[in-house]
């Protein structure tokens, strides 16, 4: 089935984008050096590219989908909590350090604990968006179900409407990308407009409308300046640029990741979003062997599920 194959490919692309994007953080090279190397398309020299919390949480989403065929929120909460407890040093954000240990012990507590984050407003961050591309590919045959299931997956950790909207937008983009494997599907500005039209009203949706108006030939750093590069760690500051990059590079995962990386900012997350969406269509086709040899592999259970 196209949906299960695309979901598996989206997970691979997400993890590759996450690990690739992580190489460009100041921990590894200053911003000016990173920008120059990205512009020159110089492959990061580190022998091992490790993924972060973006992939760790995407794996939990994928595990629940393969087990149940849909999002079961308490099972997802438990998966998030157990995964965090086993490996808490993947770069989780402040809110998840607060929330996830509680979910490992009491998964049903997500219904109250998630809403208490950030002074009772809930998280409007990009965490629900960064992990959701495989889900969008999984349900690609039904866009209404894509949006519903993406919202279910987001609510476990992100109670703020903008955090949910970011997940819905990325899942929809991945669904459209997956549909492109079998026939015509929107690309570029048309894709962004379609996604915006199905995304809940708010800042994420407004950002997607702006992204649809940014021409394909715009320099990536300029597009990031206009749309946000995730530096504020908010869905509305992350999703529009990542999807702009994906929408204009649906035929090449490698080109999409270079383009997204040029925006810098929260580059592992923007590249995870872009990578997951584009790979829902392309898989890992065309990705250099050097990249595949250096990326951290997914757990063995993924191939067994």
Order of alpha helices (4+ residues) and beta strands (2+ residues): alpha-alpha-alpha-alpha-alpha-alpha-alpha-alpha-alpha-alpha-alpha-alpha-alpha-alpha-alpha-alpha-alpha-alpha
